[in-house]
Amino acid sequence: MKFRSHGMVTAVAVVVVGLLAAAGDAVAQPHKMTRLGNPATRITAPISDTAGLQKTFTIPRNQAALSRVLDKAGLTSLTAQVLAAITEGRVTETSVAPGTTIQWMALRRAGRPDIVSDAVWAGTAPFEGFAFSIDDGLKRYNFVVPKACGNLALVSVTEVPLPECVHVASSRSCESKQVTFTASGTAIATRQATKVSVYRDGRKVGEMLPEGFALALPVDAGRYTFMATDRHGREYGTCERDIMVEACAVAPVAPPPPPPPAPTSCGALLTATRVKGGLNMVIDGSASAAGASPATRAHIKLVGPDGNELTFTHGGTQMSEAELAPPFSATFFVAKARPGTYTLRAKTSAADPRAEARSCESTVYVPENDTVDWFIDGNAGKQRRQYDLNAIASATGTITPGFCDPSIGFKVGPLFWLNDERVSIAPAIGAAFMFGDLGRFDGNGNDYNNVSPFVEGIVNVHFAPRGAYVGAGLGWWDVFDGAHDTGAFIANFGLPMKASARGDLFFVGEGRAFFDAPDGVSNNYQAWGGLRFIFR
């Protein structure tokens, strides 16, 4: 904490004096003080000058009263500084104009020291007093002691003003190739400034600290600006807004040698395709032929899943390494390849011998060849059939009416993959559920099986591995109905919808042409569509 005394040029503060009557109105309105010096409410007898002020407050009873007043105001920590300011005479005489507000004023209530808060001096003329201020951190407490009564009053609490601006000077030496900045002024001498930050073209380059408040830097041309920091951590500008530092003249130097060429480009992509007897390892090394130092040669090796170098076939010749030229594209055949991660290792060189040779790698993972999966279908559609029935009129003999029944069904079976998952064989069993009956064409209620079990086998050709497909096959419909069972030709297709780690979902459609067809295929067929899920 720090004491500070100064003259109150404008009216500093007003002392609110006296006990306030009518307590109910006091809550909402400031206490209007019109008279000072009432013997019943004053802290001391009237004081005429600074010497009288010092003498009055050396009396223990008055010091005790002042201490109690500060306790009441919650400023106990300032007691010693306030007493020191008054008893050492570090005050200035002032006058307080009518209408001035104060935060609180000391007084006596029933003979005991107390305070009254939120007051205004409402007298007809200014009152005379002694003003002083106490600094506590960033707060400045502005006090006044009226001459008429000695009632200490807190007029206001303000923020401690920033210190005086700091002067900055510079000195450039081209011999030492240094520029030195120094800071001076009252704020430096009184240690009110704790540091001065130095910026070049907006970027901080150093600080001037209390150990000399100087900073030496290499000469670097530019606009230097400065920012002082006071003991409370507040930043403020310096007296000199900026200082321009010119570069020192330098002797011409020989141009540096040209930089070495860029390292040789090296980049390749390795992909694997299953073929009969093994894998085709396809190399796309076009990235090696681009860049600032394109490669002219590439030395290639393949490493298998076990970490050992592989023997492969390239251009009809077996080898364990190969030399490629631009555009660095090739296909290596690896016989009896196993699942796992394969690595291409390449080392490239450029036409310019100064270009550093480079190495690069590319890997590809070859999964196990999944040759068998399981699938399940769910479908909805219809069945169109003709059956030989006895007519109601015996002369008519038999008739072959047609029936078109809505149906739903399912089937399940294994899926055998061939030709790198581009061909699949799908044997299955399933059942169709029809909704209808044969009516009474022969006078009988010819209810028939509403459930038609079936077996079948279909060969599908996929347009991409595990992709969309078309296929055909043979099956047997209504296998347990000796009167209506029949062979059938089947055609189907599938379109992929969603793939996941658990399996693949397809939209499927299929139709059957029944071999038992009294009136031809147009009246003896079945068709439906739905979803197929292939479990991985």
Secondary structure as UniProt FT lines:
FT   STRAND          2..4
FT   HELIX           23..26
FT   TURN            27..28
FT   STRAND          31..33
FT   TURN            39..41
FT   HELIX           50..56
FT   TURN            57..58
FT   HELIX           60..72
FT   TURN            73..74
FT   HELIX           76..78
FT   HELIX           79..87
FT   TURN            88..89
FT   STRAND          92..96
FT   TURN            98..99
FT   STRAND          101..109
FT   TURN            110..111
FT   STRAND          112..121
FT   STRAND          127..136
FT   TURN            137..138
FT   STRAND          139..146
FT   TURN            147..149
FT   STRAND          153..159
FT   STRAND          167..173
FT   TURN            174..177
FT   STRAND          178..184
FT   HELIX           186..189
FT   TURN            190..191
FT   STRAND          193..200
FT   TURN            201..202
FT   STRAND          203..208
FT   TURN            210..212
FT   STRAND          214..218
FT   STRAND          222..230
FT   TURN            231..232
FT   STRAND          235..245
FT   STRAND          269..275
FT   TURN            276..277
FT   STRAND          278..284
FT   HELIX           286..289
FT   STRAND          295..303
FT   TURN            305..306
FT   STRAND          312..314
FT   TURN            315..316
FT   STRAND          317..319
FT   STRAND          322..324
FT   TURN            326..327
FT   STRAND          329..335
FT   STRAND          340..350
FT   TURN            353..354
FT   STRAND          358..366
FT   STRAND          372..386
FT   STRAND          389..390
FT   HELIX           394..396
FT   STRAND          398..399
FT   STRAND          402..418
FT   TURN            419..422
FT   STRAND          423..434
FT   TURN            439..442
FT   STRAND          451..462
FT   TURN            465..466
FT   STRAND          469..477
FT   TURN            479..480
FT   TURN            482..484
FT   STRAND          486..499
FT   STRAND          503..514
FT   TURN            518..519
FT   HELIX           521..523
FT   STRAND          525..535
//
